[in-house]
């Protein structure tokens, strides 16, 4: 046996000790790692999870479905404004390797110009829109190509199945998703509903992971459906009649409306020129968007005379059979008020003559009677009260339209020139009103004396199908007395019959008044050769049922604009309403 050296035993012992030390160190390190891991993944799990998600946890607004707009079609209610799903084609140029090949593949599916697509894919952006409003089939074909950097996104667009029908009444939805003009703007809050909220974890590129269990969704609330007072058949026919009438009168623009005399409901409202709300971006002149029957005040001419007569009768200043000597001229504030040649010359005239002969001097005489025989502060204040408080001029009617004009009524306060100003307003000059304001005022005079707020909405329907009916709204119930109302019906019927404005069909009450108004110059004064033609009237059976207002701007035919351009349109509207059985004939 060879004896062990003392040094060898020490080396072995040191080796064992070092081994045990490193083993212990590894065990301790592993233990620390396990404990730390336990601490992080169990004890501090929620804290670090929330911290990690903070950068990925984002909120997204979920747009609500916009409410539909409907109208009457006989006994049915049908949609005239709908929502349609379309698709937007977009590109992330960073990931597109072959622009030409990509553009060619896209062009084969959706058409268009490949160079346009290449140009858009060359933009310095991560999101380039290549095309909008693709069909579902086109979007699916694009997706099937599986081209990296090319994608489609679903979007909802407003559609107008009736095309240009009632375009200015409806308005449109702009690129930001908000209503512009018309019903779409005025009732935007009700139509657009309430957006929902999508709180989503996103992937590295910021795309929400909708299927992730941590998504929290707050449902969007759909906008209300709206049922309009419009009758589709009446609307179509009114637009056709207006178009034909403007062509006959060689006029570029005009408006017409049909109002329920006894409720204020608008049954039809037309404006020309017009546009397609689905293609609003093609319109070059933004004035085309305005509902001129509501938003564009103008001097109304002699259509004001029935309202002046009604005020004087109701005020007790004159009676139906009152008469006076008409000199054919009046001088007020050193200005001369005269009549047209067909006034019959100087002589004794009565209230019926004032309307039938359209006497400017007669309208001024009516104003004088409100002042005890002269145009003074009493006359001005009385007439001002009727124009503003009884007839609603100079203020908005608050009809459901995005843009409404107020019109202008001069102040009655004393000052030089006010008397001639007010004499002029008595026959529709020196003041302005919209066709809608004229229709509402006339309705209040011939329906017994009740001013109803003009309206375009019959009902609202919420997402649960609950219907909220809109009742006629009485603004004033004493515009004129029932007796004066009946007198005005008779006077306007007499005027229409004597002047042969329309075929006075047996069994119906028809009345009206023309107006020919000079067009004002931008710098002041009037054009000598430019006029607007207007007409206000009614049709009914036992009582007036529909109020009709017509405006023809700058007709180019000979004769007075009111009688030659506007009156024929009124006549055709009356015949349309009677022939379509919309008017109930007299019972006796």
Steps between C-alpha positions, in 0.01 A plus 500: 500500500626843403442749773281820409686822501371763747463767221275282289244470776479875532451549123218249494332668792526837330347363180206356689451826685507705178259262336261524790531881498414534132225246535357694792539825305313355204228370729469842665497675161233264374303553817527877462395472135203281590401729785536806275304330226231410751500857622466644150256249356283442801531771760558795258316347204214750492729799537732406216216376284327837521828678440574289194151549360502874555683557175273265306166569669325762286148633460325507166173670415246272337275711274127455538278412208349820365121519505306458179276769353157397376207664323138426419409310186123480497404302809852365542817640650815423303869586551646768277839517675683179596839374614710275277819311584787566263872434519808720487812362333822616666873431481800507731771590245775375735403138436427516127788348306373525143278804447435442131392140545284594800336784308423273205338237722287765668402657168372167369253482789383859553600674179655844506845615399806297602718812499271662755538200728878498456513871581304448820714202600808719457389749763706548815236363732402182678137533392409587142138479384488349152123490444177549691153348478595154378233232501523205736584272207785727390637519855494121531685459170765747615542319832537166320808636322676504839734779394707615794437870563155502333180489703132594505292663770122494536330840512138612503380752242175693471291405197209685344292253296284776353799687360437874480153483654462763774878543505508839673245386756707193588855637488791256508763342726849642446834319500531546877173316555298805604181627342524805276197709402138393516364233731839329521653808665210624713433158652859376492508426874190280482607327182858420596415326829759439771833335416615198697843440650742218417780468756742261334845350537691570180773309328842646434370700204210647695225285348231413760476131588124480504492136609717561806315426823614832646297703248224700664222609262239767570228460240423789268144636503354532151361835391128562474313431180305804383167502319454816297175675419590483130285301262724339237242517223426868565871575521577334167213673323579839652860474383385406150251787488758749625758382247255530210385841623853636525583373152187668364588827675866472398608523861809340652370456853187487710324345797157364584335347803178334606401540865211351694304815576363364825806337659812670361629168360702534180373249245744594223780752457699539179798707390683529170780465412559192711758225557544138610581486874701181445728698269515829687873524430426559132313826571702809405265770633426452871185713467337198339510329840277767658128434520407834345134463600621518860840665494485782245282801591398739224256782436163336453318760295122512480453165671522713817175682417264229633688510830476879514127478433456234769681718755287806421180294514595329824613830653158645424651775286293394198206274424455259214279749314708811582575719200717803425599727216820375340693772314738243344788681674596585856790721608664390825821658632538672161495162328227394258313172537329400177320205346539294186314607186225242546380656827189645334605860560387737775165425657317339788651172607430245775700232682422238234631736231826549690573129469348431161661803331813472717495866601815629667306813589228280648748317723635839612143614570445194720812596696369856534179372656706326769625847593161670500528620141870562459830317515637588841660336801172332595465351153861388490490337845169328427625362170835404655315305770305307238803429283719377786269371774199383300664385177844405634710706259850604599561184703567133436210257493729231650412250233732196502754635253871558538492852364201733533475868415324750723411769251488872569232730637592869550464650844190718551689756712463862384747630244503664159398266223327248724155582369595423140686191621188373671277595209724281285485208742122501467546375144806284564788735428774606742453184707601140442359159587552142391240303302455287812422805714247617242334159495478481879359853522237442232400171662437679829277752324284247316475218758304699755789690654744238635871525426651151497874458509600369158645152540656220300491224763205274580671261741822366648565127550775391739706181489240312705233580242324749726331774300477860615238685298548871433172686550414827323645787701284808549710816514208744508127440488378856438680611186165615364142431605303214341280761332794681341642162398183416310498845340857453377412161349219665306715795390783279376256266328349805327848616395590162351170474314506852355863473390462144374809376678373144475206292391249560782380142519154445647491346846826657616603825663799656322655838566824683453701812431790576267808704575759662276796637693790702366837349582727712717845609389795407724590869527140602578195583294331272249569361156263645243473178302538218753207356693402201708157347455313370804163346576328406825171315502297207623272217397246304700142383527284630782805693617857556379698178530835580338694825485720538192791740451690544172813702426651546154825695488566732209267353237584607145150498352291810423243629749488517874709233669234410754216439259702369205763286674379407850122476454513218239707291740244562776221396263676175410563421866131555579394269218752238611366503856140472386567234236701287743207508744715674761232767545166418656224673297218702651232296671217732393 
